[in-house]
Amino acid sequence: MINYLTLASASADPEAVRILHLLENWVHASDLFSLLPEYSPKSILAGVRQLVENSFAVKEDTPEARRDADLASVWSTWLPHGSFHFATKDVAFLSPSQGNRLFKKYLAEAPQPPLSKNYANAPRIQLPKQRIEDSEFQRVLLARKTHRDYSREYVPLEVISKLLHGTWGVTGKIDAPPFGRLFHKTSPSGGARHPGEVYLLAIRVKGLSQGLYHYDGLRNRLERLRSVRAEEKAVEYAAGQDFLRDASAVFLMTAVFPRVLWKYRFTRAYRVVLLDAGHLCQTFCLVATWLGLAPFCTAAMKDSLIEKDLGIDGIRESALYIAAVGVPVAGKPRSNR
């Protein structure tokens, strides 16, 4: 069994499951004595204590009980399938050397799956050869690369402002009866719910002190949350990816789930939240490239640490993605990702 909120897992015999079933509603431990007459009160209390210690049961009127009830209430229409979100938080990440050893092991066991697909017996229509056109759109599209080397130079606040507004800013409003006027942004969002929020970790932004900021996309302004040791936090948040200490700014992408939960009361809508994050990040990478910056993005992150530092609860609003920019090192090759 697994508690997807705490990530605690254990093998359980049928009697433990039986006790958990009896604990589905609030009961005094002594009430279990008559319900489990074949066991001594001492052994029942010891079993309940173990369940509490391992987070499979909670005591009434405790922070753990309130958080458990909060999750059950906010995510009620997406559970149990929505537990995927919580069960995949705060996982352990490998170092680059550990990853290389593991991937070599995978390759020794079996070849990679094919990286493209075709139908051998289907009729084929050859399409015209594509020419590289002299257009700004195609230049930006083809120039988009993932960067991991930064020059530690400062980026002006005006440039960061363009990047924030071009990715997360409200660019207009649309009539959406019966919901009224909803936001239009540069990336699509299922039902125009726009669950995405973003927080700026300023490291080297000219005209801005190091620290954490929330971006208000409606009013195009930053709200200062707190000062932090920005270089160290960038590496911590990204699960030890040390090159990020040289970046100019890191963008912590979150989702406010009730915006979607309120309208779409079925589990498939969780996919839409993840798709929205992907739309935003691609827009971010293209805008950054257009501005002459070097973008990076990763899902390797310390979810709960980020949420704690941002002051968000991880239930109504949760961390999803990290992006970053900096000034590329002259002459350094870019990643091909």
Salt bridges, closest charged atoms under 4 A:
GLU15 OE1 - ARG18 NH1 3.13
GLU24 OE1 - HIS21 ND1 3.85
GLU38 OE2 - ARG18 NH1 2.50
ASP70 OD2 - ARG316 NH1 2.52
GLU109 OE2 - LYS105 NZ 2.68
GLU136 OE2 - ARG139 NH2 3.90
ASP149 OD1 - LYS332 NZ 3.97
ASP175 OD1 - ARG181 NH1 2.94
GLU197 OE1 - HIS214 NE2 2.67
GLU197 OE2 - ARG259 NH2 2.62
ASP216 OD2 - ARG219 NH1 2.97
ASP216 OD2 - ARG221 NE 3.51
GLU223 OE1 - HIS214 ND1 2.66
GLU231 OE2 - ARG152 NH2 2.91
GLU231 OE2 - ARG204 NH2 2.47
GLU231 OE1 - ARG245 NH1 3.82
GLU232 OE2 - ARG229 NH2 3.54
ASP242 OD1 - ARG245 NE 2.98
ASP246 OD1 - ARG152 NH1 2.60
GLU307 OE1 - LYS89 NZ 2.87
ASP309 OD1 - ARG226 NH1 3.41
ASP309 OD2 - LYS233 NZ 2.87
ASP313 OD2 - ARG316 NH1 3.19
